[in-house]
Amino acid sequence: MKETTQNGYDKAVNRVIDYINRHLFETPDIKQLSEIANISGYHFHRIFKATIGENIRGYIKRIRLEYIAECLQMTHYSLDEIAAKTGYGTKHALSKAFKKHFGISPSAFRAQDRDPFNFFGRGERKVIQLSVDIRQIELKKLVYIRIIDWYGSPESYRTAWKKLGQFGKKNNLLNHSTEFIGLSFDNPTITPPESCRFYACFTVEEEVKPTGAFGVQHLSGGLYAVFTLKGSYNKLLDMYYNIYMIWLPQSGYKLRGGSSFEKYLNNPDHVAEEDILTEIYVPVSEGYKQ
């Protein structure tokens, strides 16, 4: 396949994925999505599956239900409230779809361990005394390249960051104010780890035209709980375990809409491993007290 053709397909799929992320429960039909991609319906199905690894209907259904599972796991919304919020209408319709996908009812899922597949490997995790800074941040414009793989998968991440850096340099988009961001979309205690979506990003001030695999999107502003890790990226799993499994349930805050992200404050190739600095941003709102 010609590079220009593949770039066109990547750009089209990025447009559709970003649209789905913003309108997950608005039930767009396939015709509408193929029009957004500017590709015929027949070819759109084939190109989407070749790029993402899932057919479009299955992809939308899965990430909707995974969002609902996270609501059950991380919030105190009732099934009626979640059903109304996510377009299922009634808790009975939601329960039927949820059980068909996960093999367990929503109420049973909520009652079980918050990490049923032991993604965090709790016996191996280190309990950390966290220091948190609650910040209000402004909207950020991002250039990204998408990764679908285990969070932190060495080969996938190394390749993606290299391509992103080359794109930024080639187009003179990098300067002293550029921030390097890692944007996470999925909860790996719910989403199959190999299907977790991650965007390697850098910030820009000016408008940038999406090109091939390199998309453009906004990172919403708002209230975030910010945690700082000093040291190896290998310690990130310990940080996330402590944030989501220990700090959050006791914090008086709840998760709100939006994605958690990481901001990389220095270049790991230019500092000793113990001096690497990473900020972890978790979108929160006030409201729940134990």
CORCOR-V427638 format. One record per residue. OMEGA is omega in radians with two decimals (* if undefined). Layout:
omega
OMEGA
OMEGA
//
This chain:
omega
3.12
-3.13
-3.13
3.10
3.13
3.09
3.10
3.11
3.13
3.13
-3.14
3.14
3.07
3.14
-3.10
3.14
-3.14
3.09
3.14
3.13
-3.09
-3.02
-2.95
-3.04
3.11
3.07
3.05
3.11
-3.05
3.12
3.13
-3.13
3.11
3.06
3.07
3.10
-3.07
3.13
3.11
-3.10
-3.12
-3.11
3.14
3.10
-3.07
-3.10
3.13
-3.12
3.13
-3.08
-3.01
-3.14
3.10
3.01
-2.97
-3.14
3.13
3.12
-3.12
-3.13
-3.10
-3.06
3.01
-3.09
3.07
3.04
3.12
3.11
3.11
3.05
3.12
-3.06
-2.94
-3.12
3.11
3.08
3.06
3.10
3.10
-3.14
-3.14
3.13
3.13
-3.09
-3.00
3.02
3.12
3.05
-3.13
3.12
3.13
3.10
3.11
-3.09
-3.14
-3.14
-3.12
-3.11
3.11
-3.09
-3.01
-3.12
-3.10
-3.13
3.10
-3.12
3.09
3.09
-3.12
-3.08
-3.06
3.10
-3.09
3.05
-2.97
-3.13
3.12
3.09
-3.06
-3.13
-2.94
3.12
-3.11
-3.03
3.12
3.09
-3.05
2.99
-3.03
2.96
-3.05
3.06
3.12
-3.04
2.95
-3.10
3.12
3.06
3.09
3.01
-3.03
2.83
-3.03
2.87
-3.01
3.00
2.97
-3.05
3.01
3.04
3.11
3.14
-2.95
-3.05
-3.12
-3.08
-3.14
-3.13
-3.09
-3.13
3.12
3.13
-3.13
3.12
3.12
3.12
3.14
3.14
-3.11
-3.07
3.08
-3.10
-3.07
3.09
-3.02
-3.12
-3.13
3.04
3.10
-2.94
2.96
-3.01
-3.09
-3.10
-2.96
3.06
-3.02
2.97
-3.13
3.14
3.02
-3.01
-3.12
3.13
-3.11
-3.09
3.14
3.05
2.94
-2.94
2.81
-3.10
3.06
3.06
-3.06
3.06
-3.13
3.14
3.08
-3.08
3.10
-3.11
-3.08
-3.12
3.13
3.05
3.13
3.00
-3.00
3.03
3.13
-3.08
3.14
2.90
-3.01
-3.14
-3.11
3.05
2.99
-3.14
-3.01
3.02
3.10
3.14
-3.10
-3.12
3.05
-3.14
-3.11
3.08
-3.11
3.13
-2.98
-3.05
-3.10
-3.05
-3.00
-3.11
-3.09
-2.87
-2.97
3.07
3.03
3.08
3.04
3.10
-3.10
-3.09
2.94
3.10
3.08
3.03
-3.04
-2.95
3.06
-3.06
-3.10
3.09
-3.05
3.14
3.06
-3.08
-3.11
-3.12
3.07
-3.13
3.12
3.00
3.11
-3.11
3.13
-3.11
-3.06
2.94
3.11
3.02
-3.06
3.05
3.12
*
//
